[in-house]
Amino acid sequence: MPRPDALPNLGPVSRQMLADAGIDSVQALRRLGAVAAYARVKALHPRASLNLLWALEGALTGLRWQDVAREHRTSLLLALESLQEQRR
């Protein structure tokens, strides 16, 4: 099973945060998706920035995090907000 370091955008700090959240493979990251993976990391690392969300989405879609379109970022934020509402 490939590890997250096989994906673009994920440096050592990002990979460690994913590991801390129990996301230790590309398969686990794909299964969760960028939004749920980010929410898990953010719960453990409150200082994680939205750049991590863009990086996770870019890693899963083959884009550099900077190239995740502004419109798509908005949809990711809405999905994150919805997920957070469900968990309350």
Jmol script that loads the backbone (N, CA, C; Angstrom):
load data "model"
ATOM      1  N   MET A   1       0.839  -1.178   0.000  1.00  0.00           N
ATOM      2  CA  MET A   1       0.000   0.000   0.000  1.00  0.00           C
ATOM      3  C   MET A   1       0.885   1.242   0.000  1.00  0.00           C
ATOM      4  N   PRO A   2       0.762   2.100  -0.997  1.00  0.00           N
ATOM      5  CA  PRO A   2       1.612   3.293  -1.025  1.00  0.00           C
ATOM      6  C   PRO A   2       1.328   4.223   0.152  1.00  0.00           C
ATOM      7  N   ARG A   3       2.381   4.860   0.608  1.00  0.00           N
ATOM      8  CA  ARG A   3       2.247   5.828   1.698  1.00  0.00           C
ATOM      9  C   ARG A   3       1.939   7.197   1.108  1.00  0.00           C
ATOM     10  N   PRO A   4       1.398   8.114   1.950  1.00  0.00           N
ATOM     11  CA  PRO A   4       1.071   9.450   1.445  1.00  0.00           C
ATOM     12  C   PRO A   4       2.251  10.203   0.847  1.00  0.00           C
ATOM     13  N   ASP A   5       3.487   9.817   1.183  1.00  0.00           N
ATOM     14  CA  ASP A   5       4.624  10.531   0.600  1.00  0.00           C
ATOM     15  C   ASP A   5       4.771  10.226  -0.890  1.00  0.00           C
ATOM     16  N   ALA A   6       3.984   9.283  -1.399  1.00  0.00           N
ATOM     17  CA  ALA A   6       3.990   8.997  -2.829  1.00  0.00           C
ATOM     18  C   ALA A   6       3.167  10.025  -3.604  1.00  0.00           C
ATOM     19  N   LEU A   7       2.450  10.893  -2.891  1.00  0.00           N
ATOM     20  CA  LEU A   7       1.601  11.901  -3.524  1.00  0.00           C
ATOM     21  C   LEU A   7       2.277  13.267  -3.522  1.00  0.00           C
ATOM     22  N   PRO A   8       1.971  14.094  -4.538  1.00  0.00           N
ATOM     23  CA  PRO A   8       2.527  15.450  -4.551  1.00  0.00           C
ATOM     24  C   PRO A   8       1.918  16.301  -3.446  1.00  0.00           C
ATOM     25  N   ASN A   9       2.561  17.390  -3.105  1.00  0.00           N
ATOM     26  CA  ASN A   9       2.077  18.406  -2.160  1.00  0.00           C
ATOM     27  C   ASN A   9       2.271  18.064  -0.693  1.00  0.00           C
ATOM     28  N   LEU A  10       2.612  16.831  -0.370  1.00  0.00           N
ATOM     29  CA  LEU A  10       2.655  16.432   1.030  1.00  0.00           C
ATOM     30  C   LEU A  10       4.096  16.290   1.504  1.00  0.00           C
ATOM     31  N   GLY A  11       4.543  17.300   2.238  1.00  0.00           N
ATOM     32  CA  GLY A  11       5.881  17.274   2.800  1.00  0.00           C
ATOM     33  C   GLY A  11       5.901  16.524   4.119  1.00  0.00           C
ATOM     34  N   PRO A  12       7.047  16.513   4.784  1.00  0.00           N
ATOM     35  CA  PRO A  12       7.186  15.743   6.020  1.00  0.00           C
ATOM     36  C   PRO A  12       6.225  16.172   7.127  1.00  0.00           C
ATOM     37  N   VAL A  13       5.974  17.454   7.268  1.00  0.00           N
ATOM     38  CA  VAL A  13       5.064  17.918   8.328  1.00  0.00           C
ATOM     39  C   VAL A  13       3.638  17.457   8.026  1.00  0.00           C
ATOM     40  N   SER A  14       3.211  17.615   6.789  1.00  0.00           N
ATOM     41  CA  SER A  14       1.866  17.166   6.400  1.00  0.00           C
ATOM     42  C   SER A  14       1.725  15.662   6.588  1.00  0.00           C
ATOM     43  N   ARG A  15       2.735  14.913   6.171  1.00  0.00           N
ATOM     44  CA  ARG A  15       2.684  13.453   6.322  1.00  0.00           C
ATOM     45  C   ARG A  15       2.611  13.056   7.788  1.00  0.00           C
ATOM     46  N   GLN A  16       3.334  13.774   8.652  1.00  0.00           N
ATOM     47  CA  GLN A  16       3.291  13.457  10.079  1.00  0.00           C
ATOM     48  C   GLN A  16       1.915  13.757  10.661  1.00  0.00           C
ATOM     49  N   MET A  17       1.328  14.875  10.250  1.00  0.00           N
ATOM     50  CA  MET A  17      -0.017  15.199  10.737  1.00  0.00           C
ATOM     51  C   MET A  17      -1.021  14.139  10.282  1.00  0.00           C
ATOM     52  N   LEU A  18      -0.902  13.674   9.046  1.00  0.00           N
ATOM     53  CA  LEU A  18      -1.778  12.606   8.563  1.00  0.00           C
ATOM     54  C   LEU A  18      -1.573  11.336   9.383  1.00  0.00           C
ATOM     55  N   ALA A  19      -0.320  10.993   9.638  1.00  0.00           N
ATOM     56  CA  ALA A  19      -0.035   9.796  10.437  1.00  0.00           C
ATOM     57  C   ALA A  19      -0.612   9.932  11.842  1.00  0.00           C
ATOM     58  N   ASP A  20      -0.479  11.108  12.434  1.00  0.00           N
ATOM     59  CA  ASP A  20      -1.047  11.345  13.765  1.00  0.00           C
ATOM     60  C   ASP A  20      -2.553  11.108  13.767  1.00  0.00           C
ATOM     61  N   ALA A  21      -3.196  11.394  12.638  1.00  0.00           N
ATOM     62  CA  ALA A  21      -4.646  11.235  12.508  1.00  0.00           C
ATOM     63  C   ALA A  21      -5.032   9.824  12.055  1.00  0.00           C
ATOM     64  N   GLY A  22      -4.047   8.932  11.960  1.00  0.00           N
ATOM     65  CA  GLY A  22      -4.327   7.553  11.576  1.00  0.00           C
ATOM     66  C   GLY A  22      -4.458   7.331  10.082  1.00  0.00           C
ATOM     67  N   ILE A  23      -4.005   8.290   9.306  1.00  0.00           N
ATOM     68  CA  ILE A  23      -4.072   8.191   7.841  1.00  0.00           C
ATOM     69  C   ILE A  23      -2.658   7.895   7.360  1.00  0.00           C
ATOM     70  N   ASP A  24      -2.388   6.606   7.150  1.00  0.00           N
ATOM     71  CA  ASP A  24      -1.014   6.197   6.873  1.00  0.00           C
ATOM     72  C   ASP A  24      -0.825   5.572   5.498  1.00  0.00           C
ATOM     73  N   SER A  25      -1.829   5.703   4.647  1.00  0.00           N
ATOM     74  CA  SER A  25      -1.693   5.163   3.294  1.00  0.00           C
ATOM     75  C   SER A  25      -2.483   6.031   2.316  1.00  0.00           C
ATOM     76  N   VAL A  26      -2.096   5.935   1.067  1.00  0.00           N
ATOM     77  CA  VAL A  26      -2.821   6.647   0.016  1.00  0.00           C
ATOM     78  C   VAL A  26      -4.256   6.130  -0.039  1.00  0.00           C
ATOM     79  N   GLN A  27      -4.413   4.826   0.125  1.00  0.00           N
ATOM     80  CA  GLN A  27      -5.750   4.230   0.101  1.00  0.00           C
ATOM     81  C   GLN A  27      -6.630   4.824   1.204  1.00  0.00           C
ATOM     82  N   ALA A  28      -6.092   4.976   2.401  1.00  0.00           N
ATOM     83  CA  ALA A  28      -6.864   5.564   3.505  1.00  0.00           C
ATOM     84  C   ALA A  28      -7.229   7.011   3.187  1.00  0.00           C
ATOM     85  N   LEU A  29      -6.300   7.747   2.613  1.00  0.00           N
ATOM     86  CA  LEU A  29      -6.567   9.137   2.249  1.00  0.00           C
ATOM     87  C   LEU A  29      -7.645   9.208   1.167  1.00  0.00           C
ATOM     88  N   ARG A  30      -7.546   8.359   0.160  1.00  0.00           N
ATOM     89  CA  ARG A  30      -8.556   8.351  -0.904  1.00  0.00           C
ATOM     90  C   ARG A  30      -9.931   7.959  -0.358  1.00  0.00           C
ATOM     91  N   ARG A  31      -9.958   6.983   0.537  1.00  0.00           N
ATOM     92  CA  ARG A  31     -11.223   6.526   1.111  1.00  0.00           C
ATOM     93  C   ARG A  31     -11.906   7.653   1.885  1.00  0.00           C
ATOM     94  N   LEU A  32     -11.128   8.397   2.659  1.00  0.00           N
ATOM     95  CA  LEU A  32     -11.682   9.501   3.443  1.00  0.00           C
ATOM     96  C   LEU A  32     -12.021  10.707   2.582  1.00  0.00           C
ATOM     97  N   GLY A  33     -11.154  10.989   1.631  1.00  0.00           N
ATOM     98  CA  GLY A  33     -11.284  12.214   0.852  1.00  0.00           C
ATOM     99  C   GLY A  33     -10.593  13.359   1.565  1.00  0.00           C
ATOM    100  N   ALA A  34     -10.349  14.419   0.829  1.00  0.00           N
ATOM    101  CA  ALA A  34      -9.582  15.551   1.355  1.00  0.00           C
ATOM    102  C   ALA A  34     -10.267  16.217   2.538  1.00  0.00           C
ATOM    103  N   VAL A  35     -11.571  16.405   2.458  1.00  0.00           N
ATOM    104  CA  VAL A  35     -12.291  17.151   3.496  1.00  0.00           C
ATOM    105  C   VAL A  35     -12.283  16.398   4.822  1.00  0.00           C
ATOM    106  N   ALA A  36     -12.650  15.121   4.801  1.00  0.00           N
ATOM    107  CA  ALA A  36     -12.680  14.346   6.047  1.00  0.00           C
ATOM    108  C   ALA A  36     -11.275  14.158   6.613  1.00  0.00           C
ATOM    109  N   ALA A  37     -10.289  13.962   5.739  1.00  0.00           N
ATOM    110  CA  ALA A  37      -8.912  13.825   6.213  1.00  0.00           C
ATOM    111  C   ALA A  37      -8.450  15.120   6.875  1.00  0.00           C
ATOM    112  N   TYR A  38      -8.758  16.244   6.250  1.00  0.00           N
ATOM    113  CA  TYR A  38      -8.394  17.536   6.835  1.00  0.00           C
ATOM    114  C   TYR A  38      -9.077  17.725   8.187  1.00  0.00           C
ATOM    115  N   ALA A  39     -10.345  17.370   8.284  1.00  0.00           N
ATOM    116  CA  ALA A  39     -11.073  17.522   9.550  1.00  0.00           C
ATOM    117  C   ALA A  39     -10.428  16.687  10.651  1.00  0.00           C
ATOM    118  N   ARG A  40      -9.991  15.477  10.309  1.00  0.00           N
ATOM    119  CA  ARG A  40      -9.305  14.629  11.302  1.00  0.00           C
ATOM    120  C   ARG A  40      -8.009  15.277  11.773  1.00  0.00           C
ATOM    121  N   VAL A  41      -7.235  15.755  10.817  1.00  0.00           N
ATOM    122  CA  VAL A  41      -5.963  16.397  11.161  1.00  0.00           C
ATOM    123  C   VAL A  41      -6.211  17.647  11.991  1.00  0.00           C
ATOM    124  N   LYS A  42      -7.164  18.454  11.582  1.00  0.00           N
ATOM    125  CA  LYS A  42      -7.460  19.722  12.267  1.00  0.00           C
ATOM    126  C   LYS A  42      -7.895  19.479  13.712  1.00  0.00           C
ATOM    127  N   ALA A  43      -8.595  18.373  13.962  1.00  0.00           N
ATOM    128  CA  ALA A  43      -9.017  18.042  15.325  1.00  0.00           C
ATOM    129  C   ALA A  43      -7.814  17.795  16.232  1.00  0.00           C
ATOM    130  N   LEU A  44      -6.750  17.257  15.669  1.00  0.00           N
ATOM    131  CA  LEU A  44      -5.535  16.980  16.444  1.00  0.00           C
ATOM    132  C   LEU A  44      -4.525  18.117  16.396  1.00  0.00           C
ATOM    133  N   HIS A  45      -4.540  18.852  15.317  1.00  0.00           N
ATOM    134  CA  HIS A  45      -3.585  19.939  15.092  1.00  0.00           C
ATOM    135  C   HIS A  45      -4.367  21.208  14.741  1.00  0.00           C
ATOM    136  N   PRO A  46      -4.900  21.901  15.738  1.00  0.00           N
ATOM    137  CA  PRO A  46      -5.749  23.071  15.480  1.00  0.00           C
ATOM    138  C   PRO A  46      -5.085  24.159  14.639  1.00  0.00           C
ATOM    139  N   ARG A  47      -3.770  24.189  14.617  1.00  0.00           N
ATOM    140  CA  ARG A  47      -3.080  25.228  13.844  1.00  0.00           C
ATOM    141  C   ARG A  47      -2.903  24.855  12.372  1.00  0.00           C
ATOM    142  N   ALA A  48      -3.366  23.674  11.985  1.00  0.00           N
ATOM    143  CA  ALA A  48      -3.284  23.285  10.568  1.00  0.00           C
ATOM    144  C   ALA A  48      -4.073  24.298   9.737  1.00  0.00           C
ATOM    145  N   SER A  49      -3.463  24.773   8.671  1.00  0.00           N
ATOM    146  CA  SER A  49      -4.110  25.815   7.861  1.00  0.00           C
ATOM    147  C   SER A  49      -4.907  25.201   6.716  1.00  0.00           C
ATOM    148  N   LEU A  50      -5.690  26.039   6.085  1.00  0.00           N
ATOM    149  CA  LEU A  50      -6.456  25.589   4.923  1.00  0.00           C
ATOM    150  C   LEU A  50      -5.552  25.182   3.765  1.00  0.00           C
ATOM    151  N   ASN A  51      -4.316  25.633   3.778  1.00  0.00           N
ATOM    152  CA  ASN A  51      -3.388  25.186   2.733  1.00  0.00           C
ATOM    153  C   ASN A  51      -3.262  23.669   2.739  1.00  0.00           C
ATOM    154  N   LEU A  52      -3.391  23.057   3.929  1.00  0.00           N
ATOM    155  CA  LEU A  52      -3.347  21.596   3.991  1.00  0.00           C
ATOM    156  C   LEU A  52      -4.544  21.000   3.254  1.00  0.00           C
ATOM    157  N   LEU A  53      -5.709  21.592   3.399  1.00  0.00           N
ATOM    158  CA  LEU A  53      -6.889  21.098   2.672  1.00  0.00           C
ATOM    159  C   LEU A  53      -6.654  21.183   1.173  1.00  0.00           C
ATOM    160  N   TRP A  54      -6.119  22.318   0.717  1.00  0.00           N
ATOM    161  CA  TRP A  54      -5.843  22.460  -0.723  1.00  0.00           C
ATOM    162  C   TRP A  54      -4.795  21.430  -1.152  1.00  0.00           C
ATOM    163  N   ALA A  55      -3.783  21.221  -0.308  1.00  0.00           N
ATOM    164  CA  ALA A  55      -2.724  20.257  -0.634  1.00  0.00           C
ATOM    165  C   ALA A  55      -3.279  18.838  -0.722  1.00  0.00           C
ATOM    166  N   LEU A  56      -4.161  18.480   0.206  1.00  0.00           N
ATOM    167  CA  LEU A  56      -4.759  17.144   0.174  1.00  0.00           C
ATOM    168  C   LEU A  56      -5.596  16.960  -1.088  1.00  0.00           C
ATOM    169  N   GLU A  57      -6.399  17.954  -1.414  1.00  0.00           N
ATOM    170  CA  GLU A  57      -7.217  17.870  -2.631  1.00  0.00           C
ATOM    171  C   GLU A  57      -6.323  17.792  -3.859  1.00  0.00           C
ATOM    172  N   GLY A  58      -5.282  18.610  -3.891  1.00  0.00           N
ATOM    173  CA  GLY A  58      -4.356  18.564  -5.015  1.00  0.00           C
ATOM    174  C   GLY A  58      -3.655  17.221  -5.124  1.00  0.00           C
ATOM    175  N   ALA A  59      -3.278  16.656  -3.985  1.00  0.00           N
ATOM    176  CA  ALA A  59      -2.620  15.352  -3.992  1.00  0.00           C
ATOM    177  C   ALA A  59      -3.542  14.281  -4.569  1.00  0.00           C
ATOM    178  N   LEU A  60      -4.809  14.356  -4.222  1.00  0.00           N
ATOM    179  CA  LEU A  60      -5.763  13.352  -4.698  1.00  0.00           C
ATOM    180  C   LEU A  60      -6.166  13.555  -6.156  1.00  0.00           C
ATOM    181  N   THR A  61      -6.044  14.772  -6.650  1.00  0.00           N
ATOM    182  CA  THR A  61      -6.458  15.054  -8.027  1.00  0.00           C
ATOM    183  C   THR A  61      -5.285  15.276  -8.974  1.00  0.00           C
ATOM    184  N   GLY A  62      -4.068  15.217  -8.445  1.00  0.00           N
ATOM    185  CA  GLY A  62      -2.894  15.389  -9.287  1.00  0.00           C
ATOM    186  C   GLY A  62      -2.541  16.831  -9.595  1.00  0.00           C
ATOM    187  N   LEU A  63      -3.043  17.759  -8.778  1.00  0.00           N
ATOM    188  CA  LEU A  63      -2.749  19.179  -8.972  1.00  0.00           C
ATOM    189  C   LEU A  63      -1.804  19.691  -7.894  1.00  0.00           C
ATOM    190  N   ARG A  64      -1.061  20.741  -8.229  1.00  0.00           N
ATOM    191  CA  ARG A  64      -0.334  21.446  -7.176  1.00  0.00           C
ATOM    192  C   ARG A  64      -1.374  22.149  -6.322  1.00  0.00           C
ATOM    193  N   TRP A  65      -1.102  22.305  -5.023  1.00  0.00           N
ATOM    194  CA  TRP A  65      -2.115  22.903  -4.145  1.00  0.00           C
ATOM    195  C   TRP A  65      -2.495  24.301  -4.596  1.00  0.00           C
ATOM    196  N   GLN A  66      -1.550  25.024  -5.197  1.00  0.00           N
ATOM    197  CA  GLN A  66      -1.834  26.381  -5.659  1.00  0.00           C
ATOM    198  C   GLN A  66      -2.799  26.389  -6.844  1.00  0.00           C
ATOM    199  N   ASP A  67      -2.906  25.259  -7.534  1.00  0.00           N
ATOM    200  CA  ASP A  67      -3.734  25.186  -8.737  1.00  0.00           C
ATOM    201  C   ASP A  67      -5.161  24.702  -8.476  1.00  0.00           C
ATOM    202  N   VAL A  68      -5.471  24.391  -7.223  1.00  0.00           N
ATOM    203  CA  VAL A  68      -6.858  24.037  -6.905  1.00  0.00           C
ATOM    204  C   VAL A  68      -7.673  25.314  -7.105  1.00  0.00           C
ATOM    205  N   ALA A  69      -8.603  25.282  -8.022  1.00  0.00           N
ATOM    206  CA  ALA A  69      -9.339  26.480  -8.440  1.00  0.00           C
ATOM    207  C   ALA A  69     -10.109  27.117  -7.289  1.00  0.00           C
ATOM    208  N   ARG A  70     -10.216  28.430  -7.343  1.00  0.00           N
ATOM    209  CA  ARG A  70     -10.927  29.182  -6.306  1.00  0.00           C
ATOM    210  C   ARG A  70     -12.351  28.656  -6.129  1.00  0.00           C
ATOM    211  N   GLU A  71     -13.034  28.345  -7.226  1.00  0.00           N
ATOM    212  CA  GLU A  71     -14.400  27.832  -7.134  1.00  0.00           C
ATOM    213  C   GLU A  71     -14.424  26.488  -6.418  1.00  0.00           C
ATOM    214  N   HIS A  72     -13.435  25.667  -6.698  1.00  0.00           N
ATOM    215  CA  HIS A  72     -13.365  24.354  -6.056  1.00  0.00           C
ATOM    216  C   HIS A  72     -13.025  24.512  -4.575  1.00  0.00           C
ATOM    217  N   ARG A  73     -12.217  25.486  -4.244  1.00  0.00           N
ATOM    218  CA  ARG A  73     -11.907  25.747  -2.835  1.00  0.00           C
ATOM    219  C   ARG A  73     -13.182  26.092  -2.076  1.00  0.00           C
ATOM    220  N   THR A  74     -14.050  26.868  -2.696  1.00  0.00           N
ATOM    221  CA  THR A  74     -15.315  27.222  -2.052  1.00  0.00           C
ATOM    222  C   THR A  74     -16.148  25.975  -1.793  1.00  0.00           C
ATOM    223  N   SER A  75     -16.201  25.068  -2.752  1.00  0.00           N
ATOM    224  CA  SER A  75     -16.978  23.841  -2.548  1.00  0.00           C
ATOM    225  C   SER A  75     -16.353  22.974  -1.461  1.00  0.00           C
ATOM    226  N   LEU A  76     -15.034  22.971  -1.364  1.00  0.00           N
ATOM    227  CA  LEU A  76     -14.370  22.230  -0.289  1.00  0.00           C
ATOM    228  C   LEU A  76     -14.712  22.831   1.070  1.00  0.00           C
ATOM    229  N   LEU A  77     -14.710  24.152   1.157  1.00  0.00           N
ATOM    230  CA  LEU A  77     -15.060  24.815   2.421  1.00  0.00           C
ATOM    231  C   LEU A  77     -16.505  24.529   2.814  1.00  0.00           C
ATOM    232  N   LEU A  78     -17.401  24.520   1.848  1.00  0.00           N
ATOM    233  CA  LEU A  78     -18.799  24.202   2.138  1.00  0.00           C
ATOM    234  C   LEU A  78     -18.944  22.756   2.607  1.00  0.00           C
ATOM    235  N   ALA A  79     -18.212  21.848   1.991  1.00  0.00           N
ATOM    236  CA  ALA A  79     -18.249  20.446   2.415  1.00  0.00           C
ATOM    237  C   ALA A  79     -17.683  20.295   3.821  1.00  0.00           C
ATOM    238  N   LEU A  80     -16.623  21.035   4.132  1.00  0.00           N
ATOM    239  CA  LEU A  80     -16.039  20.999   5.472  1.00  0.00           C
ATOM    240  C   LEU A  80     -17.033  21.533   6.496  1.00  0.00           C
ATOM    241  N   GLU A  81     -17.683  22.630   6.173  1.00  0.00           N
ATOM    242  CA  GLU A  81     -18.678  23.206   7.080  1.00  0.00           C
ATOM    243  C   GLU A  81     -19.820  22.217   7.322  1.00  0.00           C
ATOM    244  N   SER A  82     -20.268  21.562   6.278  1.00  0.00           N
ATOM    245  CA  SER A  82     -21.341  20.574   6.402  1.00  0.00           C
ATOM    246  C   SER A  82     -20.911  19.406   7.284  1.00  0.00           C
ATOM    247  N   LEU A  83     -19.694  18.929   7.090  1.00  0.00           N
ATOM    248  CA  LEU A  83     -19.164  17.838   7.906  1.00  0.00           C
ATOM    249  C   LEU A  83     -19.092  18.249   9.369  1.00  0.00           C
ATOM    250  N   GLN A  84     -18.630  19.453   9.628  1.00  0.00           N
ATOM    251  CA  GLN A  84     -18.532  19.940  11.006  1.00  0.00           C
ATOM    252  C   GLN A  84     -19.910  20.069  11.638  1.00  0.00           C
ATOM    253  N   GLU A  85     -20.900  20.499  10.873  1.00  0.00           N
ATOM    254  CA  GLU A  85     -22.274  20.605  11.383  1.00  0.00           C
ATOM    255  C   GLU A  85     -22.821  19.227  11.746  1.00  0.00           C
ATOM    256  N   GLN A  86     -22.541  18.231  10.923  1.00  0.00           N
ATOM    257  CA  GLN A  86     -23.011  16.870  11.183  1.00  0.00           C
ATOM    258  C   GLN A  86     -22.416  16.307  12.463  1.00  0.00           C
ATOM    259  N   ARG A  87     -21.201  16.706  12.774  1.00  0.00           N
ATOM    260  CA  ARG A  87     -20.501  16.165  13.946  1.00  0.00           C
ATOM    261  C   ARG A  87     -20.871  16.867  15.240  1.00  0.00           C
ATOM    262  N   ARG A  88     -21.630  17.947  15.166  1.00  0.00           N
ATOM    263  CA  ARG A  88     -22.017  18.670  16.383  1.00  0.00           C
ATOM    264  C   ARG A  88     -23.195  18.039  17.043  1.00  0.00           C
TER     265      ARG A  88
END
end "model"
wireframe off; spacefill off
backbone 0.3
color backbone group
